């Protein structure tokens, strides 16, 4: 079971630490999504790698009853997380990218909903407990927002940002949506 003070890592580091292309791509993602460090990218990549591996294994054992049940559960889980559509297949799971995962983080959604002016400000609001989901304060920027929770993201009832005239609260302008390039 292990010592609770020493939890397991939730990410795998890159196999080669000094690849220029990977380093540049990671720096771009850190900037675009306002991440704290590259470890957050590695967590998302590890999550994506495990999902893809599960999809490949299910594809290899297609036709079996147990495999069909697991396939339905996987697709249902990814639909709830907002990563896939209702009619998705295993091919859609294999075509997911790191940007799909990063776009479902609470930090990104707070920014896209216009509750923060920048990605960094969205992170700060979350960490300082100014953001709530369905009335429950969430202070984890990497929280994966489920599809049904997306409409209930607001300022915390105890936050001074509830006041429309608060100087740090973004104006009611439209926020530009992050587009894939």
Beta strands, then each sheet from edge to edge (+ up, - down):
strand 1: 131-133
strand 2: 136-137
strand 3: 153-155
sheet 1: 2+ 1- 3+
end
